[in-house]
């Protein structure tokens, strides 16, 4: 069987869905060696996501979340000639030359519509009409499966739960006393910081975490609380930076931006506490990665 996996998002973002897609392309070829996998990557993403004898990288021209992708992706699929296509980012082309499987990670945007900007709202509004027309639907948790059945009115027996997992990379590692890494030109010492990992966007509820940090600092000024925030900027993230400014937290918060996977593993191992204050999660992969690191 020839299986296409839509990996276009990996050219633009390195958040949870991109990590999910990368791990699929890494793990599936080894477990299904008689099948061929086609990694559909944007033409500007030159490096293959996976290296295996039964994986081929195919360049596509359609960017992810593009307003014309419902018309252009069917052509891209026709040229790729898969027997089935997997779309890990919620939405598949409605007109397509092969069956499609979609992964729905969460329906937070239906619980909290205000968390989306206009571009995200235009994309994710397709889910309600798109998902019922997919030949297969994957939910990453039982909670997401229940949400899909409730909000999209799909019979629950038509939704398969396939849990996410931390990549094998994430595991406990030995740390030397006083060990440190330099992140965004700032040294960070093991055991000296709290950690948050995610794209910066409203659902992650960072302003509440920053208010809690301010309260802790006021109560115990000598405790040395410091928060390291790992993740690239997303959408509607201005209140996060405003909270740091208004709460006078500039000396206690480090925005590390996106980091490599080995730096991320070190951060999980080296932090005092991993914190996830999200309003809503379908699964919460960083939590599992942090737990895997001990």
Residue pairs with C-beta under 8 A, 6 or more apart in sequence:
1 34
1 35
1 36
1 83
1 84
2 35
2 36
2 38
2 81
2 82
2 83
3 28
3 32
3 35
3 36
3 37
3 38
3 82
3 83
3 84
3 85
3 86
4 37
4 38
4 40
4 58
4 77
4 80
4 82
4 84
4 85
4 86
4 98
5 21
5 24
5 25
5 28
5 37
5 38
5 39
5 40
5 85
5 86
5 88
6 21
6 40
6 85
6 86
6 87
6 88
6 89
7 21
7 22
7 25
7 39
7 40
7 41
7 45
7 49
7 88
8 40
8 41
8 42
8 45
8 60
8 62
8 63
8 64
8 89
9 17
9 18
9 21
9 64
9 65
9 88
9 89
10 18
10 21
10 22
10 41
10 45
10 49
11 41
11 42
11 44
11 45
11 63
11 64
12 42
12 63
12 64
13 199
13 232
14 232
14 258
15 198
15 199
15 231
15 232
15 234
16 105
16 198
16 199
16 285
16 286
17 88
17 89
17 105
19 167
19 285
20 88
20 103
20 105
20 140
20 164
20 285
21 49
21 88
21 89
22 49
22 50
23 165
23 167
24 86
24 88
25 37
25 39
25 49
25 50
25 55
26 49
26 50
26 167
28 35
28 37
29 35
29 37
29 50
29 52
29 53
29 54
29 55
30 52
32 54
33 54
34 54
35 54
36 54
36 55
36 56
37 50
37 52
37 54
37 55
37 56
38 55
38 56
38 58
38 80
38 82
39 48
39 49
39 50
39 55
39 56
39 57
39 58
40 58
40 60
40 76
40 80
40 85
41 48
41 49
41 57
41 58
41 59
41 60
42 59
42 60
42 61
42 62
42 63
42 64
43 59
43 60
43 61
48 55
48 57
49 57
58 80
60 73
60 76
60 80
61 72
61 76
62 68
62 69
62 72
62 73
62 76
63 69
64 89
65 89
65 119
65 123
66 72
67 122
69 93
70 93
70 94
70 95
73 93
73 96
74 93
74 95
74 96
74 97
77 85
77 93
77 96
77 97
77 98
78 97
82 98
83 98
83 99
84 98
84 99
84 100
84 101
84 135
85 92
85 96
85 98
85 99
85 100
85 101
86 100
86 101
86 102
86 103
87 100
87 101
87 102
87 103
87 134
88 102
88 103
89 103
90 102
90 103
90 104
90 105
90 123
90 124
90 126
90 127
90 130
90 131
91 102
91 123
91 126
91 127
91 130
92 100
92 101
92 102
92 130
92 133
92 134
93 100
94 130
94 133
99 135
99 136
100 134
100 135
100 136
101 134
101 135
101 136
101 137
101 138
102 130
102 131
102 134
102 136
102 137
102 138
103 138
103 139
103 140
104 127
104 131
104 137
104 138
104 139
104 140
104 144
104 148
104 282
105 140
105 144
105 282
105 283
106 140
106 144
106 147
106 280
106 281
106 282
106 283
107 127
107 144
107 147
107 148
107 151
107 152
107 282
108 115
108 203
108 279
108 280
108 281
108 282
109 115
109 116
109 120
109 121
109 124
110 147
110 151
111 147
111 279
111 280
112 202
112 203
112 279
112 280
113 121
114 202
115 201
115 202
115 203
115 236
115 279
116 124
116 235
117 235
117 236
119 235
120 235
127 152
128 151
128 152
131 137
131 148
131 152
131 154
132 152
132 153
132 154
136 160
137 148
137 154
137 158
137 159
137 160
138 159
138 160
138 161
138 162
139 145
139 148
139 159
139 160
139 161
139 162
139 282
140 161
140 162
140 163
140 164
140 282
140 283
141 161
141 163
141 164
141 282
141 283
142 161
143 282
144 161
144 282
144 283
145 156
145 159
145 161
146 156
147 282
148 154
148 156
148 159
149 155
149 156
149 159
163 283
164 283
164 285
164 288
165 288
166 285
166 288
166 289
166 291
166 292
167 261
167 289
169 261
169 262
169 265
170 265
170 268
170 289
170 292
170 293
171 265
171 292
171 293
171 294
172 269
172 293
172 294
173 265
173 266
173 269
173 293
175 190
175 191
175 269
175 270
176 190
178 189
178 190
179 189
179 190
179 270
180 187
180 188
180 189
180 190
181 187
181 188
181 263
181 266
181 267
181 270
182 188
183 228
183 254
183 256
183 259
183 263
184 254
184 255
184 256
184 257
186 254
188 228
188 254
188 256
188 267
188 270
189 270
190 269
190 270
191 270
191 272
192 224
192 226
192 272
193 226
193 227
193 228
193 254
193 270
193 271
193 272
194 213
194 225
194 226
194 227
194 228
194 271
194 272
194 273
194 274
194 275
195 227
195 228
195 230
195 267
195 268
195 271
195 273
195 274
195 275
195 290
196 204
196 206
196 209
196 227
196 228
196 229
196 230
196 231
196 274
196 275
196 276
196 277
197 230
197 231
197 264
197 267
197 268
197 274
197 286
197 289
197 290
198 204
198 230
198 231
198 276
198 278
198 286
199 231
199 232
199 233
199 234
200 206
200 229
200 231
200 232
200 233
200 234
200 237
200 240
201 234
201 235
201 236
201 237
202 235
202 236
202 237
202 239
202 279
203 278
203 279
203 280
204 277
204 278
204 279
205 277
205 278
205 279
206 229
206 240
206 243
206 277
207 239
207 240
207 243
208 277
209 227
209 275
209 277
210 227
210 240
210 243
210 244
210 247
210 249
210 253
211 243
211 247
212 277
213 225
213 227
213 247
213 249
213 252
213 253
214 247
214 248
214 249
216 223
216 225
217 223
217 225
217 249
217 252
225 252
226 252
226 253
226 254
227 249
227 252
227 253
227 254
227 275
228 254
228 256
228 267
228 271
229 253
229 254
229 255
229 256
230 256
230 257
230 258
230 259
230 264
230 267
231 257
231 258
232 257
232 258
243 249
244 250
244 253
256 267
259 267
264 289
265 293
268 274
268 289
268 290
268 292
268 293
269 293
269 294
271 290
274 286
274 287
274 290
276 284
276 286
276 287
278 284
281 287
